[in-house]
């Protein structure tokens, strides 16, 4: 929304020019300080807030200019301006001091943390050496192998020296005998000459002497102190470990006696072998510390010579001798924060000063003149008018402006002119919203509106009604292309992909159009009929257009009447019936079950086929109530036929009801039906709708004993994975395949594949729509378990089914005789 101050400045610059009010700009098209002062010095400060960030010098110049304008008002300056400025400067100074203190404190805390982490890492390497040595030094096998003559150097390499070097990165490993002479030496995971030990003998002689118990050693008591170190496991280790300087490099050195882990292996006390491990604290160690603790530029130096911005920590041996220094660039989060927020803070401070200056100027300014007030009101009115009649997302006219322009078009229509009203709806828009999110949906709407705007003429109106719905008003005169041509161009345009948030999106559009005066000249009627035509386009495959015809109106009215009367029938129960079509076992043609089918005999309209009222029930939600009523009737009827199962169809809409599975189970129990005799038929579309909780619902139904049949199998997304996941009991081959047998199609191969699949998964396979002997014989050969169709019987009433079952005393009733059904639906 454009600030009111901007509208005021523009109004003064243009001196009551209305176009300047609507554009909201001074001469150059943007609010610059110098131009605003030229327009009206009294509002210069308001322009400054729109001109961008200014330096402190600009702010002072602004203040001085205001003071110079009001020299006569020195009391106002002393009583208002100076106190405000002093408070502002004190507040900003205090804020700046607080920020700097916080930056300094944050840097100190970070540097102290890095110092502690570095020191802890240095000390930890000493403990790690001892832990690593303990794995091989306290070991029966090590005693045995070292006392062999000759020693197995390959074994010693593989299990002690080379192993420690390769596994833990110990640069040097030595084994000393009871005379402190090296018997094995390893440097960088390679066995070397024992003489290499002479390089460091003098440096570690104190440690060796201390662990041997030499009375004059500075380390003689360390072994006892370290005996119960918590980081060691065995509790038997005898060792000493320190930080030393070796060959001019800092190093962690650990010396440990090699002793057995059990008392079963003898060893010479006070003449043990010694294991010496060395880890230098430069090179690889420095890189590891840098990577582990995110320390930048870590290096070792003998002297304390940090560069600008670096800090150092001294490295001392355990006896206090200075070895050198670790130096690095400390992480200074305070400085980073200051660099990030400093400019923003400065701009905010400048804005605060500007706002204070504006406030001071406003306090001094007298009431606006009548002209200024009128201009402000006009600016506000223009802005409000635009928002009231335009869509915020696309900038297109909204429904209010659309209806107004349609009324004008109808009123101004001349002879020979036709008014075209188009309603458009994006296909698969909900899929884009659900998969890519609402921002992607908004982007798609904007892109579509831009493309659509390029296709219509200057005199036409395009409107976004809401969501993904658009409308177009077009006035067609003689010689213009017809509206059908525009629809074709729109359909061609929408096929092109849309780049939405890095993804290519493909959508379609359905269009309904109505022509005036052929369909009338009443605005509401035209919109209603265009909506009916849009609905017809969507119901006939989408991505097409349909022109309204009177027949569409009759269809809509019939649907409305059916909905109203079906709702009454469900309330009163009048006219609704349930018919049952037998399902026949393939082997002996006996009835094994029946399928419950809803029927409606209207008191005045007579028999209304399911193809008319079931779709209406689906679209209006009445299918939930109708489905429950059929289920109750089927459960009650099943008690009359204990040897048969009763199959009931379920709509995908029923699965969307809350707690659907438990509600079905409660109905079965209330009716006293045996759940193992109730079969529920679902379509493949139910399995595809993950949002309905289908898997959990079907699992609950099967656990309650109800059988699940997959109806119309083969017509949708017949996935083997879905059959495994949802564990159905039966699949029913759709009647379209059965009735295509013998017509040169691939139906026979499809049926054989479905039967093989069903048997492989131990499912019962039922074929629907069996009407001829040829179909029956083929299905029998293919291996279908059950059949259903007019060849055997149409849907019958309860009484007819009961009479049919009573015709034979055996449990399996033969219902097929001589190729003709015994009963016809009456």
Buried (B, 14 or more C-beta within 10 A) or exposed (E): EBEEBBBBBBBBBBEEEEEBBBBBBBEEEEBBBEBBBBBBEBBBBBBBBBBEBBEEEBBEEBBEEBBEBBEEBEEBBEEBBEEBBEEBEEEBEEBEEEBEEEBBEBBEEBBEEBBEBBBEBBEBBBBBBBBBBBBBBBBBBBBEBBEEEEBEBEBBBEBBBBBBBBEBBBBBBBBBBEEBEBBBBBBEBEBBEBEBBEEBBEBBEBBBBBBBEBEEBEBBEBBEEBEEBEEBEEEBBBBBBBBBBBEEBBBBBBBBBBBBBEEEBEBEEEEBBBBBBBBBBBEEBBEBBBEEBEBEEBBBEEEEEBEEEBBBBEBBBBEEEEBBBBBBBBBBEBBBBBEEEEEEBBEBBBBBBBEBBBEBBEEBEEEEEEEBEEBBEBBEEBBEEEEEBBBEBBEBBBBEBBBBBBEEBBEEBEEEBBBBBBBBBBBBBEEBBEEBEEEBBBBBBBBBBEBBEEBBEEEBBBBBBEEBBBBBBBBBEEEBEEBEEBBBBBBEBBEEEBEBEEEEBEBBBBBBBBBBEEBBEEBEBBBBBBBBBBBBBBEEEBBBBBBBBEEBBEBBEEBEEBBEBBBEBBEEEEBBBBBBBBBBBBEEBBBBBBBBBBBBEBEEEEEBEEEBBBBBBBEBBBBBBBBBBBBBBBBBBBEEBEEBBBBBBBBBBBBBBEEBBEBBBEBBEEBEBBBEBBBBBBBBBBBBEEEBBBBEBBBBBBEBEBBBBBBBBBBBEBEEEBBEEBEBBBBBBBBBBBBBBEEEEEBBEBBBBBBEBBBEBEBBBBBBBBBBEEBBEBBBEBBBBBBBBBBBBBBBBBEBBEEBBEEEEEEBBBBBEEEEBBBEBE
